[in-house]
């Protein structure tokens, strides 16, 4: 086997080569789609090392039975030099058992590929725009934003690792009423900075102390010019300055997590450039926007509801349950209308869109999917791939009790405070230990606990343990060596089999837009490594370093070195350091 080709890639190539030969002999019709043909580990490892569904997928379009086609495939695969045994299972699955040297060669592939082991080209260079975080620019980042930020950033890294070009985008909601409230909040602090006894922050304004430095800077620059001036004279200026200061704070907070966006898109600039009007005109031309009257809201009577003609987007043509207004009765843009224009803009020049949203936005998913489908199909002839990933909130606990709010923020726990207490790696890895749509508790005590139940520690400990073992080997004059891999036994090869799932895990995670699969894989790999380590505690002959057997020790240290490489590659995708010491 080519030592720079992984076992899964090699066997996928082998299955495709068999299918090519069956086509040449007329057993299979030419041109059948193989998009759903998979080569992956069976659910039960007792059934073999790998399994393929080729016969199940291709039998119907080939107008034959799965078992008949499986027999033909097995006859070919059985002759492959890496295949020890090929067996029919169930209605047409094929289980493969590989020769043990296939797994020894996989170690050579890991060592040869290094940081690129697991890297894939399935993205084919296609450009994906991922919009994540996009918190209102009204204050520092809080833990409500954290999970979506980490999921989006890890997904971006995952897709790059799988061969995509990625644009990381932050959409700045700086055109709504919340930024006017921000400006008025800063003005209150500005008067305070000038020495005016303003009293408590009025209800409805942002109370956080983080606004004081912005107000102080304005007081130093403008003196009392705007202290008693009407709002019309200072609102726009204070809004621009406050939003700029908040974005600087947000960038700094995200940097604590190692998150940096390529693009910050302003809603205010989008509207100033006439993008919503352009989107409306385009959709009207295509017959997708019309002037109409919405049905009365449920529960409303004719006395407390007045029908108003509004420009409506035909979202029902794309799966929504009703058409949606893009403007309000006063002519201003609805949130949906502005969002529609934003998606129209960011879909230009890319191949796919992904939005990472909080679960509280679930109600708008259907309509924005409809809008993107309509816009891109009308422009390009077919709808652009578009995913919306919903992320549940995180409940902060300390020893099982809810965490009190931050005084600095006024009403929330800041991301900076959490990162300062437990560290960036703990925050990032923990956010990916559950599916994003599942509820999550973040207990300050548990996430730093040095135990098997803490996946952050468990994975980092595996890597640190390997680094320590390699150092001890060097002190004893024993270095990792691939010269005697034939001395590795079944227990060691079981660990290789686990590590060898990394490339296919990367591809599956990228295809499904699920970076948490990498965290799950790392936890399983760490468990396999710790299990082998513990075997050495029970049996001296299974320890990594045997003073009286340099050949076996060198082979096992080579194995450990390769496992550490795979852990580093996975942790790199997640943006987490693979600790060398704990």
C-alpha positions as a printed Julia matrix, in Angstrom:
582×3 Matrix{Float64}:
   0.0     0.0     0.0
   1.19    3.57   -0.71
   2.24    4.82    2.7
   0.72    8.26    2.06
  -2.71    6.78    1.34
  -4.92    5.91    4.3
  -6.51    2.5     4.64
 -10.01    3.9     4.11
  -8.93    5.72    0.96
  -7.14    2.61   -0.3
 -10.15    0.36    0.26
 -12.56    2.91   -1.2
 -10.34    2.93   -4.29
 -10.37   -0.87   -4.27
 -14.17   -1.03   -4.18
 -14.42    1.52   -6.99
 -11.91   -0.44   -9.05
 -14.02   -3.58   -8.59
 -17.14   -1.7    -9.7
 -15.24   -0.41  -12.73
 -14.32   -3.96  -13.7
 -17.9    -5.15  -13.23
 -19.04   -2.36  -15.52
 -16.48   -3.36  -18.14
 -17.78   -6.96  -18.03
 -21.41   -5.84  -18.25
 -22.32   -7.08  -14.77
 -23.17   -3.47  -13.88
 -24.66   -0.92  -16.27
 -22.28    1.94  -17.05
 -22.78    5.32  -15.42
 -24.58    4.31  -12.22
 -24.19    6.92   -9.47
 -21.88    5.79   -6.68
 -22.51    8.83   -4.5
 -24.07    6.7    -1.74
 -21.55    3.85   -1.87
 -19.66    3.81    1.42
 -16.71    1.95    2.91
 -16.68    2.28    6.67
 -16.25    0.27    9.88
 -19.18   -2.04   10.65
 -21.3    -1.23   13.69
 -20.07   -4.42   15.34
 -16.29   -4.8    15.07
 -16.73   -8.57   15.48
 -18.02   -8.55   11.89
 -14.76   -7.29   10.43
 -12.58   -4.24    9.91
 -14.58   -2.53    7.17
 -17.9    -2.93    5.42
 -19.34   -1.68    2.14
 -22.94   -1.15    1.1
 -22.09   -1.15   -2.63
 -24.31   -4.12   -3.46
 -27.24   -2.7    -1.5
 -26.97    0.71   -3.19
 -26.4    -0.44   -6.77
 -28.54   -3.58   -7.03
 -31.87   -1.87   -7.75
 -30.64    0.48  -10.5
 -28.65   -2.46  -11.9
 -31.86   -4.56  -11.93
 -30.35   -7.39   -9.93
 -30.52   -8.65   -6.35
 -28.18   -7.29   -3.66
 -26.95  -10.79   -2.85
 -26.17  -11.61   -6.49
 -24.25   -8.38   -6.92
 -22.53   -8.86   -3.55
 -21.27  -12.29   -4.66
 -19.7   -10.71   -7.74
 -18.07   -7.94   -5.68
 -16.8   -10.4    -3.07
 -15.18  -12.57   -5.73
 -13.15   -9.56   -6.85
 -12.36   -8.12   -3.4
 -11.2   -11.47   -2.03
  -8.23  -11.27   -4.37
  -7.11   -7.85   -3.1
  -3.72   -8.05   -1.32
  -5.0    -6.21    1.77
  -8.13   -8.36    2.17
  -7.88  -11.45    4.32
 -11.57  -12.32    4.1
 -14.74  -10.93    2.47
 -18.13  -12.15    3.65
 -21.75  -11.5     2.72
 -23.8   -10.17    5.65
 -27.55   -9.77    5.9
 -29.4    -8.76    2.73
 -26.29   -7.63    0.83
 -23.7    -5.88    2.96
 -20.11   -6.98    2.53
 -17.84   -7.3     5.57
 -14.1    -7.16    5.03
 -11.38   -8.41    7.3
  -7.97   -6.99    6.42
  -4.54   -8.49    6.86
  -2.78   -7.25    9.99
  -0.05   -5.55    7.95
  -2.69   -3.19    6.56
  -2.9    -1.6     9.99
   0.86   -1.51   10.4
   1.03    0.3     7.06
  -1.57    2.74    8.4
   0.92    3.8    11.07
   3.41    4.53    8.3
   0.73    6.62    6.56
   0.07    8.6     9.73
   3.78    9.27   10.18
   4.27   10.2     6.51
   1.28   12.52    6.32
   1.8    14.09    9.75
  -0.32   17.23   10.1
  -2.14   16.31    6.88
  -3.33   12.9     8.09
  -7.1    13.07    7.79
  -7.07   16.09    5.5
  -9.54   15.66    2.64
 -10.25   17.12   -0.79
 -14.01   16.48   -0.77
 -14.64   20.23   -0.63
 -13.02   20.51   -4.07
 -12.09   24.12   -3.36
 -15.72   25.25   -3.25
 -16.29   28.42   -1.25
 -18.55   28.33    1.79
 -19.65   31.45    3.65
 -20.21   30.75    7.35
 -21.91   33.47    9.36
 -21.63   33.0    13.1
 -21.83   34.96   16.33
 -23.41   38.1    14.8
 -24.39   39.36   18.26
 -25.95   42.81   18.49
 -23.1    45.33   18.96
 -24.44   46.57   22.27
 -21.92   45.17   24.73
 -19.23   42.6    25.45
 -19.65   38.97   24.48
 -21.5    36.86   27.0
 -21.8    33.11   27.41
 -25.04   33.13   25.47
 -22.93   33.85   22.39
 -20.11   31.45   23.23
 -21.46   28.13   22.04
 -22.49   29.38   18.6
 -19.15   31.15   18.25
 -17.19   27.96   18.95
 -19.43   25.76   16.79
 -19.14   28.18   13.87
 -15.39   28.56   14.21
 -14.78   24.81   14.52
 -17.04   24.18   11.53
 -15.05   26.7     9.49
 -11.79   24.95   10.39
 -13.32   21.54    9.67
 -14.51   22.57    6.21
 -11.1    24.03    5.39
  -9.49   20.77    6.52
 -11.88   18.95    4.18
 -10.89   21.02    1.16
 -13.28   23.99    1.15
 -12.4    27.65    0.9
 -14.15   29.34    3.82
 -15.28   32.9     4.48
 -15.92   33.6     8.17
 -18.48   36.39    8.41
 -19.99   38.44   11.23
 -23.19   40.33   10.45
 -23.36   43.57   12.44
 -26.98   44.45   13.3
 -26.3    48.17   13.54
 -29.44   49.53   11.85
 -32.13   48.63   14.38
 -33.62   50.29   17.4
 -31.2    48.54   19.75
 -28.29   50.7    18.56
 -30.33   53.84   19.21
 -30.83   52.56   22.76
 -27.08   52.0    22.92
 -26.42   55.59   21.82
 -28.82   56.96   24.43
 -27.19   54.76   27.07
 -23.79   56.19   26.16
 -25.2    59.71   26.28
 -26.4    59.09   29.83
 -22.88   57.98   30.78
 -21.43   60.94   28.85
 -23.4    63.38   31.02
 -22.2    61.45   34.06
 -18.58   61.72   32.86
 -19.04   65.5    32.67
 -19.96   65.55   36.35
 -23.72   65.86   36.01
 -25.63   64.03   38.8
 -27.63   61.84   36.42
 -28.75   59.25   39.0
 -29.39   55.56   38.23
 -29.47   54.35   34.63
 -33.09   54.78   33.44
 -35.21   51.73   32.68
 -34.76   50.59   29.1
 -31.14   51.7    28.75
 -28.11   49.42   28.97
 -26.76   49.55   32.56
 -23.34   47.93   32.08
 -20.18   49.64   33.27
 -18.54   48.77   29.95
 -20.12   51.93   28.46
 -18.28   54.28   30.82
 -14.96   54.31   28.87
 -16.81   55.14   25.63
 -18.62   58.0    27.32
 -15.43   59.29   28.94
 -13.69   59.38   25.56
 -16.57   61.37   24.08
 -16.52   63.79   27.01
 -12.78   64.34   26.53
 -13.23   64.91   22.79
 -16.35   67.08   22.73
 -16.54   68.55   26.21
 -20.1    69.6    27.11
 -21.15   70.3    23.51
 -23.84   67.6    23.55
 -24.67   67.63   27.26
 -27.95   69.5    26.87
 -28.27   69.33   23.11
 -31.38   67.76   21.55
 -31.09   64.12   20.57
 -31.18   64.94   16.87
 -27.75   66.59   17.19
 -25.89   63.75   18.88
 -27.75   60.46   18.26
 -26.09   59.54   14.94
 -22.6    60.44   16.19
 -22.98   58.6    19.47
 -24.41   55.59   17.65
 -21.41   55.34   15.29
 -18.87   55.8    18.08
 -20.62   53.38   20.42
 -20.99   50.65   17.79
 -17.32   51.0    16.82
 -16.27   50.7    20.47
 -18.52   47.68   21.01
 -17.14   45.94   17.93
 -13.59   46.48   19.19
 -14.67   44.93   22.49
 -16.37   42.03   20.7
 -13.29   41.35   18.55
 -11.13   41.32   21.67
 -13.5    38.95   23.45
 -13.63   36.58   20.47
  -9.84   36.68   20.23
  -9.72   35.2    23.73
 -11.27   32.1    22.14
  -8.96   32.27   19.13
 -11.82   33.4    16.89
 -11.17   35.89   14.08
 -13.63   36.72   11.31
 -12.65   37.51    7.74
 -15.52   39.89    7.2
 -17.72   42.18    9.29
 -20.79   43.2     7.27
 -22.78   46.2     8.46
 -26.57   46.18    8.22
 -26.54   49.99    8.24
 -24.13   50.08    5.29
 -26.18   47.42    3.51
 -29.27   49.62    3.76
 -27.39   52.81    2.9
 -26.15   51.11   -0.28
 -29.74   50.33   -1.31
 -29.29   46.56   -1.19
 -32.78   45.85    0.17
 -34.35   47.93   -2.62
 -32.24   46.08   -5.17
 -33.34   42.72   -3.78
 -36.99   43.79   -3.82
 -36.73   45.0    -7.43
 -35.05   41.77   -8.48
 -37.73   39.64   -6.81
 -40.57   41.74   -8.24
 -39.11   41.25  -11.7
 -39.17   37.5   -11.08
 -42.73   37.61   -9.75
 -41.62   36.64   -6.25
 -42.7    39.86   -4.51
 -46.19   41.33   -4.86
 -48.37   43.83   -3.02
 -50.97   42.13   -0.9
 -52.78   42.0     2.42
 -51.91   39.52    5.13
 -54.57   37.47    6.84
 -55.67   38.76   10.23
 -53.51   37.35   13.05
 -55.15   34.52   14.95
 -57.21   35.81   17.83
 -57.7    39.27   16.3
 -61.14   40.61   15.43
 -62.01   43.08   12.68
 -62.26   45.8    15.36
 -58.64   45.58   16.54
 -56.97   44.75   13.23
 -56.77   46.86   10.11
 -55.76   45.31    6.77
 -52.78   47.06    5.18
 -51.35   46.43    1.75
 -47.69   45.47    2.04
 -45.0    44.11   -0.29
 -45.05   40.34    0.31
 -42.49   37.72   -0.6
 -43.97   34.5    -2.02
 -42.34   32.28    0.57
 -45.2    29.76    0.32
 -43.81   28.8    -3.09
 -40.71   27.57   -1.26
 -42.21   25.64    1.63
 -43.16   28.4     4.09
 -46.65   28.4     5.63
 -47.48   31.98    4.59
 -46.1    34.8     2.46
 -43.96   37.26    4.39
 -43.88   41.08    4.37
 -40.54   42.67    3.53
 -41.6    46.18    4.57
 -43.64   47.56    7.45
 -46.66   49.81    7.0
 -44.42   52.88    7.49
 -42.19   51.78    4.6
 -39.24   50.7     6.73
 -37.75   47.25    6.25
 -38.93   44.33    8.3
 -36.23   42.23    9.93
 -36.97   39.6     7.29
 -36.68   42.13    4.46
 -33.28   43.32    5.65
 -32.13   39.74    6.24
 -33.27   38.74    2.77
 -31.16   41.52    1.23
 -28.16   40.52    3.35
 -28.33   36.91    2.21
 -28.73   38.04   -1.39
 -25.5    40.03   -1.01
 -23.42   37.36    0.69
 -24.52   34.62   -1.72
 -22.67   36.38   -4.54
 -19.4    34.69   -5.41
 -19.76   31.68   -3.11
 -20.97   28.12   -3.57
 -22.83   27.56   -0.28
 -24.07   29.42    2.79
 -24.2    28.34    6.42
 -25.76   30.34    9.25
 -25.15   29.52   12.92
 -28.11   30.83   14.94
 -29.36   30.62   18.48
 -32.26   28.24   19.02
 -34.51   31.24   19.74
 -34.43   31.99   15.99
 -35.97   28.64   15.05
 -39.18   30.31   13.91
 -37.44   32.21   11.11
 -35.53   29.28    9.59
 -38.21   28.23    7.13
 -38.74   31.71    5.7
 -35.06   32.55    5.27
 -34.43   29.19    3.62
 -37.28   30.0     1.27
 -35.79   33.43    0.56
 -32.31   32.08   -0.21
 -33.79   29.37   -2.43
 -35.84   31.96   -4.32
 -33.05   34.5    -4.71
 -30.33   32.11   -5.79
 -32.56   30.02   -8.04
 -33.89   33.13   -9.76
 -30.34   34.4   -10.28
 -28.37   31.21  -10.92
 -30.97   28.77  -12.19
 -30.85   26.51   -9.16
 -31.03   27.14   -5.4
 -27.75   27.5    -3.53
 -27.0    24.97   -0.78
 -27.9    26.69    2.49
 -27.78   25.26    6.02
 -28.99   26.82    9.24
 -27.51   25.31   12.39
 -29.45   26.05   15.57
 -27.47   26.14   18.8
 -29.05   25.78   22.22
 -28.16   28.07   25.1
 -25.69   27.07   27.81
 -26.65   27.02   31.47
 -23.81   28.16   33.7
 -23.45   26.36   37.01
 -21.03   26.32   39.89
 -21.18   23.07   41.85
 -24.65   22.53   40.44
 -26.0    25.97   41.32
 -26.79   28.7    38.74
 -24.03   31.3    38.42
 -24.79   34.85   39.48
 -24.73   37.6    36.9
 -21.76   39.88   36.27
 -21.76   43.36   37.79
 -19.69   44.72   34.93
 -22.13   43.56   32.29
 -25.24   44.57   34.17
 -27.22   41.44   33.37
 -25.06   38.62   32.04
 -21.89   36.58   32.54
 -19.13   37.76   30.22
 -17.23   35.4    27.98
 -13.98   37.07   29.05
 -14.61   36.23   32.71
 -15.27   32.57   31.91
 -12.19   32.21   29.68
 -10.1    33.92   32.37
 -11.26   31.41   34.97
 -11.11   28.08   33.12
  -9.06   28.78   29.99
  -9.73   28.91   26.27
  -9.15   25.2    25.59
 -11.64   24.11   28.24
 -14.32   26.47   26.92
 -13.84   25.5    23.27
 -13.68   21.73   23.76
 -16.59   21.7    26.23
 -18.83   23.57   23.77
 -18.31   20.72   21.29
 -18.91   17.78   23.62
 -22.62   17.71   22.8
 -24.63   18.16   19.62
 -25.37   21.89   19.27
 -29.14   21.32   19.27
 -28.93   19.6    22.69
 -29.14   21.49   25.96
 -25.83   21.99   27.75
 -24.76   22.65   31.33
 -21.38   24.29   31.89
 -20.36   23.65   35.47
 -17.21   25.55   36.41
 -16.19   22.82   38.84
 -16.69   19.89   36.47
 -15.02   21.36   33.35
 -11.68   21.64   35.15
 -11.99   18.33   36.98
  -9.12   15.89   36.38
 -11.3    12.84   35.8
 -12.51   10.37   33.18
 -15.87   12.16   33.2
 -14.3    15.37   31.93
 -13.69   14.89   28.17
 -11.41   17.95   27.91
  -9.04   16.56   30.53
  -9.41   12.99   29.26
  -8.26   13.8    25.72
  -5.52   16.23   26.75
  -4.29   13.72   29.33
  -3.93   11.08   26.62
  -1.72   13.4    24.58
   0.26   14.55   27.62
   0.73   10.92   28.66
   2.17   10.08   25.25
   4.52   13.07   25.36
   5.7    12.0    28.81
   6.24    8.43   27.58
   8.26    9.65   24.58
  10.42   11.76   26.9
  11.03    8.77   29.17
  11.92    6.67   26.16
  14.46    9.29   25.04
  15.98    9.33   28.53
  16.39    5.56   28.29
  17.97    5.88   24.85
  14.93    4.38   23.05
  13.38    6.27   20.14
  10.24    5.6    18.08
  11.03    3.23   15.21
   9.03    1.77   12.33
  11.62   -0.97   11.82
   9.86   -3.6    13.93
   6.14   -2.91   13.51
   5.63   -6.64   12.9
   6.12   -7.01   16.67
   2.93   -5.09   17.39
   0.19   -7.43   18.57
  -3.57   -7.46   18.33
  -4.06   -5.08   21.26
  -1.82   -2.5    19.61
  -3.48   -2.94   16.21
  -6.89   -2.38   17.81
  -5.61    1.07   18.79
  -4.49    1.67   15.19
  -7.93    0.68   13.92
  -9.46    3.32   16.18
  -7.05    6.02   15.01
  -7.58    5.04   11.37
 -11.2     6.18   11.58
 -10.07    9.8    11.72
 -10.02   10.5     7.93
 -13.53    9.16    7.39
 -14.73   10.95   10.54
 -13.44   14.23    9.1
 -15.3    13.64    5.84
 -18.53   12.59    7.54
 -18.35   15.56    9.91
 -17.71   17.96    7.01
 -20.52   16.56    4.87
 -22.99   16.81    7.74
 -21.64   20.16    9.02
 -21.1    18.62   12.48
 -17.77   19.52   14.1
 -18.8    17.86   17.35
 -18.12   14.51   15.64
 -14.41   15.32   15.89
 -14.71   15.82   19.65
 -16.58   12.52   19.96
 -13.89   10.75   17.92
 -11.11   12.2    20.07
 -12.83   11.02   23.22
 -13.12    7.49   21.78
  -9.47    7.51   20.68
  -8.35    8.73   24.11
 -10.39    5.95   25.71
  -8.71    3.36   23.48
  -5.27    4.72   24.34
  -5.95    4.83   28.08
  -7.29    1.26   27.89
  -4.04    0.05   26.32
  -2.04    2.03   28.87
  -3.99    0.39   31.69
  -3.3    -3.0    30.12
   0.37   -2.23   30.71
  -0.37   -1.71   34.39
  -1.81   -5.21   34.52
   0.79   -6.87   32.25
   4.39   -5.7    32.28
   4.94   -7.12   28.78
   2.37   -4.63   27.4
   4.09   -1.49   28.64
   5.36    1.0    26.08
   8.92    0.92   27.35
  10.57   -2.43   28.02
  14.17   -1.96   29.16
  15.16   -5.4    27.92
  13.42   -5.19   24.51
  14.41   -2.14   22.49
  12.75   -3.43   19.29
   9.26   -3.79   20.83
   9.69   -0.54   22.75
  10.63    1.35   19.59
   7.59   -0.03   17.74
   5.23    0.88   20.59
   6.71    4.36   20.9
   6.18    4.75   17.14
   2.55    3.73   17.69
   2.21    6.23   20.55
   3.78    8.96   18.45
   1.25    8.32   15.68
  -1.69    8.36   18.12
  -0.45   11.71   19.43
  -0.31   13.01   15.84
  -3.94   12.07   15.24
  -5.0    13.69   18.51
  -3.15   16.89   17.53
  -4.8    16.93   14.13
  -8.25   16.58   15.64
  -7.6    19.12   18.36
  -6.28   21.51   15.72
  -9.62   21.4    13.91
 -11.39   22.22   17.18
  -8.95   25.04   17.95
  -7.74   23.36   21.13
  -4.11   22.88   22.17
  -2.93   19.3    22.57
  -1.21   19.74   25.94
   2.24   18.17   26.37
   2.06   18.38   30.17
  -0.78   18.53   32.67
